Amino acid sequence: MYLFFRKLLSIYFHIKYKINVINEDNIPELNGGYIIAANHQKYVDPPLIASIIRGKFSFMAKDELFHKNPFFTFIIKACGAFPVVRGAGDDAPMRMAKEALDKGRIFVIFPEGTRSKDGTIGRVKSGIAVIAGQSEAPVLPVCIRYGEKNRIDVNIGKLIPKEELVIDPDDRKSMRNICKRIQDDLVSLQQEIISND
């Protein structure tokens, strides 16, 4: 069911949009067990990623999205979404992310924490560092840019090995360094897209 639905998504996106994938060779040969850290602009970002990269996915989505439209709820659940209540202060999202990675899924996270209205990549929040550190999973940076006439550029970065994502619980600087590394990679990927115009 999942693979059938993913195939339908892929067909839909490639018919509706002109998708240009840059550095496709950087997509890991792994079937799962890694994190995709992508910039976030539109609600269609998760299924767009699923239409390009093979594997079974899991990702966080704000709880409100599960109560808007039954069809949309069905789609995001089929893509592996689970709800997160902002400000709840519990560790359930982190635990569910780790469980997904342990099961060999690809965990998709938008580390800015919100959508960017103008495409500017914002500050990467600490959640990505905590998930990567606790799960000991590598991170794949992915930058998306929506252009004119239904064109979408997707630039795939180089996989950041888990050895470079180790956090020291007693040193918040190590967490900030990981966040900055991921943010810098996303910015570089975006600049590469722009330079290829």
KEKE-3310 file (N, C-alpha, C; in steps of 0.2 Angstrom, whole numbers, plus 5000, padded with zeros to 4 digits):
npx = (5004:5009:5020:5014:5006:5016:5021:5011:5011:5023:5022:5011:5018:5028:5021:5013:5023:5039:5052:5068:5082:5096:5113:5110:5117:5121:5111:5109:5113:5107:5092:5086:5086:5092:5092:5083:5086:5078:5074:5059:5045:5032:5017:5017:5030:5034:5028:5033:5047:5046:5043:5054:5065:5069:5062:5055:5046:5045:5039:5038:5023:5013:5000:4988:4986:4981:4968:4961:4957:4950:4954:4967:4973:4973:4983:4995:4996:4998:5010:5018:5017:5017:5008:5013:5011:5013:5023:5020:5030:5034:5043:5039:5039:5053:5056:5048:5053:5066:5062:5057:5068:5076:5069:5072:5067:5067:5069:5061:5064:5060:5071:5070:5059:5047:5038:5045:5041:5047:5057:5069:5082:5080:5085:5092:5085:5087:5082:5085:5098:5097:5090:5098:5109:5105:5100:5110:5111:5115:5114:5106:5107:5094:5089:5075:5068:5055:5050:5046:5032:5028:5040:5052:5066:5077:5090:5102:5112:5128:5129:5130:5140:5137:5147:5151:5141:5140:5134:5138:5130:5133:5138:5132:5137:5141:5130:5125:5134:5132:5119:5123:5131:5122:5113:5122:5125:5113:5111:5122:5118:5106:5112:5119:5109:5103:5114:5115:5105)
npy = (4994:5006:5008:5008:5020:5029:5028:5033:5046:5051:5050:5060:5072:5073:5075:5087:5096:5104:5096:5098:5090:5092:5086:5073:5061:5061:5056:5044:5026:5019:5012:5017:5023:5036:5054:5067:5083:5097:5113:5123:5127:5125:5116:5105:5100:5088:5076:5079:5077:5063:5059:5060:5054:5037:5026:5022:5034:5045:5058:5073:5083:5097:5097:5103:5101:5088:5090:5097:5094:5079:5072:5077:5074:5060:5059:5064:5055:5043:5046:5044:5053:5060:5067:5083:5092:5109:5117:5108:5102:5089:5073:5065:5067:5067:5054:5046:5049:5043:5030:5028:5029:5019:5008:5008:5018:5033:5048:5063:5080:5097:5108:5122:5124:5130:5137:5146:5161:5169:5161:5162:5155:5151:5151:5137:5125:5117:5105:5096:5093:5086:5075:5069:5066:5058:5047:5043:5044:5048:5063:5070:5084:5094:5105:5115:5124:5134:5139:5149:5145:5132:5126:5117:5116:5105:5102:5091:5088:5083:5068:5070:5062:5051:5052:5065:5072:5071:5075:5083:5082:5090:5101:5114:5121:5111:5107:5118:5120:5109:5113:5124:5119:5112:5122:5130:5121:5120:5133:5134:5125:5131:5143:5137:5132:5145:5150:5142:5146)
npz = (5000:5004:4995:4983:4985:4986:4973:4965:4970:4966:4952:4950:4955:4945:4934:4936:4940:4935:4939:4944:4949:4957:4960:4961:4963:4976:4984:4996:4995:5005:5012:5022:5039:5040:5042:5034:5032:5028:5020:5022:5014:5008:5011:5003:5003:5010:5003:4991:4993:4995:4983:4976:4982:4986:4998:5014:5024:5038:5047:5057:5060:5062:5074:5071:5057:5056:5058:5048:5035:5029:5018:5016:5028:5027:5017:5022:5033:5026:5021:5031:5042:5059:5073:5081:5095:5097:5109:5119:5127:5129:5127:5117:5103:5100:5104:5095:5083:5084:5086:5073:5065:5070:5065:5052:5044:5034:5041:5040:5043:5046:5050:5053:5059:5055:5041:5027:5021:5011:5006:5011:5021:5037:5055:5061:5072:5088:5089:5078:5080:5092:5089:5079:5087:5097:5091:5083:5069:5052:5043:5029:5020:5011:4999:4994:4981:4974:4959:4944:4933:4938:4941:4950:4960:4967:4977:4982:4996:5003:5012:5029:5040:5055:5064:5064:5071:5084:5100:5115:5130:5141:5136:5127:5116:5107:5102:5096:5086:5078:5073:5066:5056:5048:5044:5037:5027:5020:5016:5007:4997:4992:4987:4977:4969:4964:4958:4947:4938)
capx = (5000:5014:5024:5009:5004:5022:5022:5006:5013:5029:5019:5008:5022:5032:5016:5011:5029:5045:5056:5075:5085:5103:5117:5106:5121:5122:5106:5112:5110:5103:5085:5083:5090:5095:5088:5083:5085:5076:5071:5052:5041:5025:5014:5018:5037:5035:5027:5038:5053:5045:5042:5061:5070:5066:5062:5049:5047:5042:5040:5033:5019:5010:4994:4982:4986:4977:4961:4959:4954:4951:4959:4974:4975:4975:4989:5001:4997:5001:5017:5022:5017:5014:5007:5016:5008:5018:5023:5018:5035:5036:5049:5036:5042:5060:5056:5045:5058:5071:5059:5056:5075:5078:5065:5075:5064:5070:5065:5061:5063:5062:5074:5069:5053:5041:5038:5048:5037:5050:5062:5075:5083:5081:5090:5091:5083:5091:5079:5088:5104:5096:5087:5103:5114:5102:5098:5116:5110:5118:5109:5106:5103:5091:5086:5070:5066:5050:5051:5040:5029:5028:5047:5055:5073:5079:5097:5104:5118:5132:5127:5134:5141:5135:5153:5151:5135:5140:5133:5139:5125:5135:5141:5127:5140:5142:5123:5124:5139:5129:5114:5126:5134:5117:5111:5127:5125:5107:5112:5126:5114:5102:5116:5121:5103:5103:5120:5113:5099)
capy = (5000:5012:5009:5010:5027:5033:5028:5038:5053:5052:5051:5066:5077:5074:5078:5093:5101:5103:5095:5098:5087:5093:5082:5067:5056:5062:5052:5038:5020:5016:5012:5021:5024:5042:5060:5072:5090:5101:5119:5122:5133:5123:5110:5099:5098:5081:5072:5081:5073:5056:5057:5060:5049:5031:5023:5023:5040:5047:5065:5077:5088:5100:5093:5106:5098:5082:5091:5102:5091:5072:5069:5079:5070:5053:5059:5065:5049:5038:5048:5043:5059:5059:5074:5086:5098:5114:5119:5103:5101:5082:5071:5060:5068:5064:5046:5043:5050:5038:5024:5027:5028:5012:5004:5009:5023:5039:5053:5070:5086:5104:5111:5129:5124:5134:5138:5152:5164:5172:5156:5163:5149:5153:5148:5129:5125:5112:5098:5091:5091:5081:5069:5066:5064:5052:5041:5041:5044:5053:5068:5072:5091:5095:5112:5115:5130:5134:5144:5151:5140:5126:5123:5115:5114:5101:5101:5086:5089:5077:5065:5071:5056:5052:5054:5073:5074:5069:5080:5083:5084:5095:5107:5117:5123:5106:5107:5124:5119:5105:5117:5129:5115:5110:5128:5132:5117:5122:5140:5133:5122:5136:5147:5133:5133:5151:5151:5138:5149)
capz = (5000:5005:4989:4978:4986:4984:4966:4963:4972:4961:4945:4951:4955:4939:4929:4938:4941:4931:4944:4942:4954:4957:4964:4963:4965:4983:4987:4999:4993:5011:5011:5028:5045:5040:5043:5029:5035:5022:5021:5022:5011:5007:5014:4999:5004:5012:4998:4986:4994:4995:4976:4973:4986:4988:5005:5019:5027:5044:5048:5061:5057:5068:5076:5067:5050:5056:5059:5043:5029:5030:5013:5017:5034:5024:5013:5026:5037:5022:5020:5038:5047:5066:5075:5086:5098:5099:5116:5124:5131:5131:5123:5113:5096:5099:5105:5089:5078:5085:5084:5066:5062:5072:5061:5046:5040:5033:5045:5037:5047:5043:5056:5054:5063:5052:5034:5025:5016:5005:5003:5015:5026:5044:5060:5062:5079:5091:5088:5073:5084:5098:5086:5076:5092:5101:5086:5080:5062:5048:5040:5022:5019:5005:4998:4989:4978:4970:4954:4940:4929:4941:4941:4957:4960:4973:4978:4987:4999:5004:5019:5035:5044:5062:5068:5065:5074:5091:5105:5122:5134:5146:5132:5122:5111:5102:5099:5091:5080:5073:5070:5061:5051:5044:5041:5032:5021:5017:5013:5001:4992:4990:4983:4971:4964:4961:4953:4941:4935)
cpx = (5004:5017:5020:5007:5010:5023:5017:5008:5019:5026:5015:5012:5026:5027:5015:5017:5034:5050:5064:5079:5093:5107:5113:5110:5122:5116:5109:5109:5107:5096:5082:5088:5094:5090:5089:5082:5084:5073:5063:5049:5034:5023:5016:5026:5038:5034:5031:5045:5052:5044:5049:5066:5066:5067:5055:5051:5043:5044:5035:5029:5014:5003:4988:4981:4982:4970:4958:4954:4955:4955:4966:4977:4977:4981:4995:5002:5000:5008:5021:5022:5014:5013:5011:5013:5013:5018:5021:5023:5037:5041:5046:5039:5049:5060:5053:5050:5064:5068:5059:5063:5077:5074:5067:5071:5069:5066:5066:5060:5064:5064:5073:5063:5047:5043:5041:5044:5040:5056:5068:5076:5084:5085:5087:5090:5087:5088:5082:5095:5103:5094:5093:5108:5111:5101:5105:5115:5113:5112:5111:5103:5100:5088:5081:5069:5061:5051:5045:5038:5030:5035:5049:5062:5074:5086:5099:5111:5122:5130:5132:5134:5139:5141:5153:5145:5134:5139:5135:5134:5126:5138:5136:5130:5141:5135:5122:5129:5136:5123:5117:5128:5128:5114:5116:5126:5118:5107:5116:5122:5109:5106:5118:5115:5102:5108:5119:5108:5102)
cpy = (5006:5013:5011:5017:5031:5034:5033:5045:5055:5054:5058:5072:5078:5076:5085:5098:5099:5102:5094:5096:5088:5089:5076:5061:5056:5058:5045:5032:5016:5017:5016:5021:5031:5048:5064:5078:5095:5108:5118:5128:5131:5117:5104:5097:5091:5076:5073:5077:5066:5054:5057:5055:5043:5029:5024:5029:5040:5054:5068:5082:5091:5098:5096:5103:5092:5083:5096:5099:5083:5069:5071:5075:5063:5053:5059:5059:5044:5040:5047:5048:5057:5066:5076:5092:5103:5116:5114:5101:5094:5079:5066:5061:5065:5056:5043:5044:5045:5031:5023:5026:5021:5007:5004:5013:5029:5045:5060:5075:5092:5108:5118:5129:5127:5135:5145:5155:5167:5167:5157:5158:5152:5150:5141:5129:5118:5105:5093:5089:5085:5074:5065:5063:5058:5046:5039:5040:5049:5058:5070:5079:5091:5102:5112:5122:5130:5140:5145:5145:5133:5122:5122:5113:5111:5099:5096:5087:5082:5075:5067:5065:5057:5054:5062:5076:5072:5075:5078:5086:5090:5101:5109:5119:5118:5106:5113:5123:5114:5108:5121:5125:5114:5116:5130:5128:5119:5128:5139:5130:5127:5141:5144:5133:5139:5153:5147:5141:5152)
cpz = (5000:4998:4983:4979:4984:4977:4963:4964:4967:4954:4945:4951:4949:4933:4930:4938:4936:4937:4942:4949:4953:4962:4966:4965:4973:4987:4990:4996:4999:5009:5017:5033:5044:5041:5036:5032:5029:5024:5019:5019:5010:5010:5009:4999:5005:5006:4992:4987:4993:4987:4972:4976:4988:4995:5008:5023:5033:5045:5053:5057:5063:5068:5072:5060:5050:5057:5054:5038:5029:5024:5014:5023:5031:5021:5017:5031:5032:5020:5026:5043:5054:5069:5081:5089:5100:5106:5121:5129:5133:5126:5118:5105:5095:5099:5098:5083:5078:5084:5076:5063:5064:5068:5054:5041:5039:5036:5042:5042:5044:5049:5057:5059:5061:5044:5032:5020:5010:5003:5007:5020:5032:5048:5061:5070:5081:5090:5084:5076:5089:5094:5083:5081:5095:5097:5083:5072:5058:5045:5033:5021:5012:5005:4992:4987:4973:4965:4950:4936:4931:4941:4949:4956:4967:4973:4983:4989:5000:5011:5024:5040:5052:5066:5069:5068:5081:5096:5112:5126:5139:5142:5126:5116:5105:5099:5094:5085:5075:5069:5064:5055:5046:5041:5036:5026:5017:5013:5006:4996:4989:4985:4976:4966:4961:4956:4946:4936:4928)
residu = (MET:TYR:LEU:PHE:PHE:ARG:LYS:LEU:LEU:SER:ILE:TYR:PHE:HIS:ILE:LYS:TYR:LYS:ILE:ASN:VAL:ILE:ASN:GLU:ASP:ASN:ILE:PRO:GLU:LEU:ASN:GLY:GLY:TYR:ILE:ILE:ALA:ALA:ASN:HIS:GLN:LYS:TYR:VAL:ASP:PRO:PRO:LEU:ILE:ALA:SER:ILE:ILE:ARG:GLY:LYS:PHE:SER:PHE:MET:ALA:LYS:ASP:GLU:LEU:PHE:HIS:LYS:ASN:PRO:PHE:PHE:THR:PHE:ILE:ILE:LYS:ALA:CYS:GLY:ALA:PHE:PRO:VAL:VAL:ARG:GLY:ALA:GLY:ASP:ASP:ALA:PRO:MET:ARG:MET:ALA:LYS:GLU:ALA:LEU:ASP:LYS:GLY:ARG:ILE:PHE:VAL:ILE:PHE:PRO:GLU:GLY:THR:ARG:SER:LYS:ASP:GLY:THR:ILE:GLY:ARG:VAL:LYS:SER:GLY:ILE:ALA:VAL:ILE:ALA:GLY:GLN:SER:GLU:ALA:PRO:VAL:LEU:PRO:VAL:CYS:ILE:ARG:TYR:GLY:GLU:LYS:ASN:ARG:ILE:ASP:VAL:ASN:ILE:GLY:LYS:LEU:ILE:PRO:LYS:GLU:GLU:LEU:VAL:ILE:ASP:PRO:ASP:ASP:ARG:LYS:SER:MET:ARG:ASN:ILE:CYS:LYS:ARG:ILE:GLN:ASP:ASP:LEU:VAL:SER:LEU:GLN:GLN:GLU:ILE:ILE:SER:ASN:ASP)
# end
